[in-house]
Amino acid sequence: MEIKKTLILDCAETASKAIPRLMDVPAVIVTRNGKYLGLIDHRSFAGQGIRDTSVIKCENVIVKPPVLTESAGVIELIGAFMLGHFKALPIVGDNDRPLGITTRVELVKELLSEKLIPAESVPELMSSPVYIIAANDTLGAAMGAMKEKNTNKLVVMANGYPIGIVSDFDIGSWVTRSNIPSDRKNREQTNINVADLRISEFLRPDITTMEQSATMQEAMERMVQKGVSAVVVTANKKPVGVLSALDIFKRIREMAEAPDGINISGLSGDNAGMYPHMSEKIGHVLGKFTKTFTVSNVNVHVKEQKSTFTVSVHLDTEEGPLSIKEERKSLRETVDEVASELEKALRKRKDMRKAKPRATSY
């Protein structure tokens, strides 16, 4: 996991100190007595009605996303990002000492390095339909459209072509930006309503687009290359969807979730791609005996050694608990062997049940 450095502020310092840094990074860390307390991001100010951040303490505008450690694996990272629309998560060390942040882009990079790439095509995972807004519309119109469409992003159009993406996160950024047109910089003194300003006055001209025929790997590589967590998907240069890092995270988490109440633990990020295979193999075996046994509390644990893998399965049936353990050099081979031995053990119990004499009434 790549950890990015960011500004660290004490909770008693003013929130205005965070704003310049938020132009370059998605979040600033706030501490109390040197220990992590929370993050400040652009949404800390959106909708708060804060007009003068120089009199607001950092502790009053923090958000509290999930906190991670250096040892967090990709599945844990995905789960943390999926708990809220956070663009950055805090990483802490011993005694809650902040080490930095990690972002969606870093996680996409990690997924690529571990070859955890969804097999689906870009159109299968992208969000569609596309909700659009004109570049000369106002921020207030954008906020209203997001609420009406129940979306957190809009594609900005000009002359019939996409020129950018507006998200709720961006709006939080724009509300506190100082680099608006020079005649409006002093909006607090001139009572300028930011919601009345046009999107075109804030929108960065750069946009990341991809044709819908692109592969998922190409889309993820483009995100990393451009440092963005969403791309506009086009067909003949017209927007047809938006593919975000969260769409990719959601699919990989689904791949990792085991069916039928099977709990899988112990896999490292390097082998997280084995989740689907393990779920399928164990689930297939259990499915053969659903009419015979009531199976519950199915736990599969992987222990990775230097040159071998140990896979153990523990479950409960009305006939009593059952445990199977196998060790091999290949993880796939170990999983397949455990599934085979589990089927033998369940079949043996099934045969024993058939052999039991039935109760006779006299």
C-alpha positions in Angstrom: 0.0 0.0 0.0 1.4 3.4 -1.0 1.1 6.1 1.7 1.0 9.7 0.6 2.2 12.5 2.8 -0.2 15.3 3.6 -0.4 18.3 5.9 -0.9 17.5 9.5 -2.7 20.1 11.7 -3.5 20.3 15.4 -7.2 20.3 16.2 -6.9 23.7 17.8 -5.5 25.4 14.6 -7.8 27.2 12.3 -9.5 25.4 9.4 -8.2 28.1 7.0 -4.8 26.5 7.1 -6.1 23.4 5.5 -7.6 25.0 2.4 -4.5 25.8 0.4 -3.3 22.2 0.8 -6.6 20.8 -0.3 -5.8 22.2 -3.8 -3.2 19.5 -4.1 -4.3 16.6 -2.0 -7.8 15.2 -1.2 -7.5 15.4 2.6 -5.5 16.9 5.5 -4.9 15.1 8.8 -6.0 16.5 12.1 -4.4 15.4 15.4 -4.9 15.9 19.1 -1.8 15.6 21.3 0.0 14.1 18.3 -2.6 11.3 17.8 -4.9 11.0 14.8 -8.3 12.6 15.3 -9.9 13.0 11.9 -9.6 14.3 8.3 -10.5 17.6 6.7 -11.6 17.3 3.0 -13.5 19.5 0.7 -16.9 18.2 2.0 -15.9 19.4 5.5 -17.0 22.9 4.3 -19.8 22.1 1.8 -23.2 22.9 3.1 -21.9 24.1 6.4 -22.6 27.8 5.8 -19.0 28.6 6.9 -18.1 32.0 5.6 -14.9 32.6 7.5 -12.7 29.6 8.0 -10.1 31.7 9.9 -12.2 31.6 13.0 -13.2 27.9 12.9 -11.1 25.3 14.6 -10.0 22.2 12.7 -11.7 19.9 15.2 -15.1 21.4 14.3 -15.0 20.5 10.6 -13.3 17.0 10.6 -14.8 13.9 9.0 -14.1 10.5 10.4 -13.6 7.8 7.7 -12.4 4.3 8.6 -8.8 4.3 10.0 -6.3 1.8 8.5 -2.8 0.5 9.4 0.2 -0.1 7.1 -0.7 -3.8 7.1 -4.1 -3.4 5.6 -4.7 -5.6 2.5 -6.6 -4.7 -0.7 -9.8 -6.3 0.4 -9.8 -4.3 3.7 -9.0 -1.1 1.8 -11.8 -1.7 -0.6 -14.2 -2.3 2.3 -13.1 0.9 3.9 -13.6 3.0 0.8 -17.0 1.5 0.2 -18.2 2.6 3.6 -18.5 6.1 2.3 -17.7 8.4 -0.6 -14.2 9.1 0.7 -11.4 10.0 -1.7 -8.8 9.5 1.0 -8.3 7.3 4.1 -6.0 7.9 7.0 -3.1 5.5 7.7 -1.9 5.3 11.3 1.0 3.6 13.1 1.8 2.8 16.7 0.0 4.9 19.3 -2.4 6.3 16.6 0.5 8.3 15.1 -0.6 9.5 11.7 1.6 8.2 8.8 -0.3 9.8 5.9 -3.2 9.0 3.6 -4.0 6.6 0.8 -6.4 7.4 -2.0 -8.6 5.6 -4.5 -5.9 6.1 -7.2 -3.3 4.3 -5.0 -5.7 1.4 -4.5 -6.4 1.1 -8.3 -2.6 1.0 -8.7 -2.4 -1.7 -6.1 -5.1 -3.7 -7.8 -3.2 -3.5 -11.1 0.0 -4.7 -9.5 -1.7 -7.7 -8.0 -3.6 -8.4 -11.2 -7.0 -8.0 -9.5 -8.8 -6.8 -12.6 -12.5 -7.5 -13.1 -13.3 -9.7 -16.1 -16.3 -7.6 -17.0 -16.1 -5.0 -19.9 -16.2 -1.3 -19.2 -19.9 -0.9 -20.2 -20.8 -3.7 -17.8 -19.4 -1.9 -14.8 -19.9 1.8 -15.7 -22.7 3.9 -14.3 -25.4 4.7 -16.9 -27.3 6.7 -18.0 -25.1 9.8 -17.9 -26.5 12.8 -16.2 -25.3 16.0 -17.8 -25.2 19.7 -17.1 -24.1 22.6 -19.2 -20.8 24.4 -18.5 -22.6 27.7 -18.2 -25.1 26.4 -15.6 -24.5 27.4 -11.9 -23.2 25.5 -9.0 -26.7 25.7 -7.5 -28.1 24.1 -10.6 -25.6 21.3 -10.3 -26.4 20.7 -6.6 -30.1 20.6 -7.5 -29.6 18.2 -10.4 -27.6 15.8 -8.2 -30.4 15.8 -5.6 -33.1 15.3 -8.2 -31.2 12.5 -10.1 -29.9 10.9 -6.8 -26.4 11.0 -8.1 -23.1 12.3 -6.9 -21.6 13.2 -10.3 -22.6 15.0 -13.5 -20.8 15.2 -16.8 -20.3 18.8 -17.9 -21.0 19.5 -21.6 -20.0 22.3 -23.9 -20.8 22.5 -27.6 -22.1 18.9 -27.5 -19.0 17.4 -26.0 -18.0 16.4 -22.5 -15.4 18.7 -20.9 -15.4 17.6 -17.3 -17.1 15.9 -14.4 -18.7 17.6 -11.4 -19.1 15.7 -8.2 -20.4 16.6 -4.8 -16.7 16.4 -3.7 -15.8 19.1 -6.3 -18.6 21.4 -5.1 -17.2 21.2 -1.6 -13.9 22.2 -3.1 -15.2 25.1 -5.1 -17.1 26.6 -2.1 -13.8 27.2 -0.4 -11.6 28.0 -3.4 -9.7 31.2 -3.5 -8.7 31.2 -7.2 -12.1 32.3 -8.5 -12.1 35.3 -10.9 -10.3 38.3 -9.5 -13.4 40.5 -9.5 -15.2 38.0 -7.2 -12.3 36.9 -4.9 -13.7 39.1 -2.1 -17.1 37.4 -2.2 -17.5 37.6 1.6 -17.4 41.4 1.4 -19.5 41.7 -1.7 -22.1 39.1 -0.6 -21.5 36.9 -3.7 -23.5 33.7 -3.5 -21.2 30.9 -4.7 -24.2 28.9 -5.8 -24.9 31.5 -8.4 -21.5 31.3 -10.0 -21.1 29.4 -13.3 -19.5 25.9 -13.4 -17.3 27.1 -16.2 -15.5 29.5 -13.8 -14.3 26.6 -11.7 -14.1 23.5 -13.9 -10.6 22.3 -14.9 -10.4 22.0 -18.7 -8.8 18.5 -18.4 -11.1 15.5 -18.6 -10.3 11.8 -18.8 -12.4 9.9 -21.4 -12.3 6.4 -22.8 -14.1 4.7 -25.6 -16.5 2.0 -24.4 -14.4 -0.6 -26.3 -11.4 -0.1 -24.0 -10.5 -3.0 -21.7 -10.9 -2.8 -18.0 -7.1 -2.9 -17.5 -6.7 0.0 -20.0 -9.3 2.0 -18.0 -7.6 1.3 -14.7 -4.2 2.2 -16.2 -5.7 5.5 -17.5 -6.9 6.4 -14.0 -3.5 5.8 -12.5 -1.8 7.7 -15.3 -4.1 10.7 -15.0 -4.4 10.6 -11.2 -8.2 10.4 -11.3 -10.7 8.1 -9.8 -13.3 8.3 -12.6 -13.4 8.4 -16.4 -16.1 9.4 -18.8 -17.0 6.5 -21.1 -17.8 7.6 -24.7 -19.2 6.1 -27.9 -18.4 8.2 -31.0 -17.2 11.0 -28.6 -20.6 11.1 -26.9 -20.8 10.3 -23.2 -22.6 7.0 -22.4 -21.4 6.3 -18.9 -19.0 7.0 -16.1 -16.6 4.4 -14.8 -15.4 5.2 -11.3 -12.9 3.5 -9.0 -15.8 2.7 -6.7 -17.5 0.7 -9.5 -14.3 -1.4 -9.8 -14.0 -1.8 -6.0 -17.6 -2.9 -5.7 -17.1 -5.7 -8.3 -13.9 -6.9 -6.7 -15.6 -7.0 -3.3 -18.4 -9.1 -4.8 -15.7 -11.4 -6.2 -14.3 -11.8 -2.7 -17.6 -12.3 -0.9 -18.4 -16.0 -0.5 -21.9 -17.3 -1.2 -24.1 -19.4 1.2 -22.6 -17.9 4.4 -19.1 -19.1 3.8 -16.5 -17.0 5.6 -13.0 -16.9 4.1 -10.1 -15.4 6.0 -6.3 -15.3 5.9 -5.7 -14.5 2.2 -3.0 -11.9 1.5 -3.5 -9.3 -1.1 -1.3 -11.3 -3.5 -3.8 -14.2 -3.4 -7.0 -12.2 -3.0 -7.9 -13.3 -6.5 -8.4 -16.8 -5.2 -11.6 -15.8 -3.3 -13.9 -16.7 -6.2 -12.3 -20.1 -6.8 -12.5 -20.9 -3.1 -16.1 -19.8 -2.8 -17.1 -21.8 -5.9 -15.2 -25.0 -4.9 -16.5 -25.1 -1.2 -19.9 -23.9 -2.1 -20.3 -26.5 -4.8 -19.5 -29.3 -2.4 -21.9 -28.0 0.3 -24.6 -27.6 -2.4 -24.6 -31.4 -3.0 -25.7 -32.0 0.6 -28.3 -29.3 1.2 -31.1 -31.9 1.3 -29.2 -34.0 3.7 -27.6 -31.6 6.2 -28.3 -28.2 7.7 -24.9 -26.7 7.4 -23.9 -23.5 9.4 -20.9 -21.5 10.6 -18.8 -22.4 7.6 -15.3 -20.9 8.1 -12.4 -21.3 5.7 -9.0 -20.1 6.8 -5.8 -19.9 4.8 -2.3 -19.9 6.4 0.4 -18.9 4.1 3.9 -20.3 4.8 7.1 -19.6 2.9 6.7 -22.5 0.5 3.3 -24.1 1.4 -0.3 -23.2 2.1 -2.5 -24.7 4.7 -6.3 -24.5 4.2 -8.7 -25.5 7.0 -12.5 -25.7 6.8 -14.7 -25.8 9.9 -18.5 -26.1 9.9 -21.4 -27.3 12.0 -24.1 -29.8 11.1 -26.8 -31.4 13.1 -24.5 -34.4 13.2 -21.9 -32.4 15.0 -18.9 -30.1 14.0 -16.6 -31.1 11.1 -13.0 -29.9 10.4 -10.8 -30.6 7.4 -7.2 -29.4 6.9 -4.8 -29.8 4.0 -1.4 -28.5 3.1 0.2 -28.2 -0.3 2.7 -26.1 -2.2 0.1 -24.5 -4.5 -2.9 -22.6 -3.0 -5.2 -23.7 -5.7 -4.2 -27.3 -5.3 -4.7 -27.1 -1.5 -8.2 -25.6 -2.0 -9.1 -28.3 -4.4 -7.8 -31.0 -2.1 -9.7 -29.6 0.9 -12.9 -29.5 -1.2 -12.4 -33.1 -2.2 -11.8 -34.3 1.4 -14.8 -32.2 2.6 -17.0 -34.0 0.1 -15.7 -37.4 1.2 -16.4 -36.5 4.9 -19.9 -35.3 4.2 -20.7 -38.3 2.0 -19.5 -40.6 4.8 -21.8 -38.9 7.3 -24.6 -39.2 4.8 -24.0 -42.9 4.4 -23.9 -43.4 8.1 -27.2 -41.6 8.5 -28.8 -43.9 5.9 -27.4 -46.9 7.8 -29.0 -46.0 11.1 -32.0 -48.2 11.9 -35.4 -46.4 11.9 -37.4 -46.2 15.0 -40.2 -48.8 15.1 -43.6 -48.3 16.8 -45.2 -51.2 18.7 
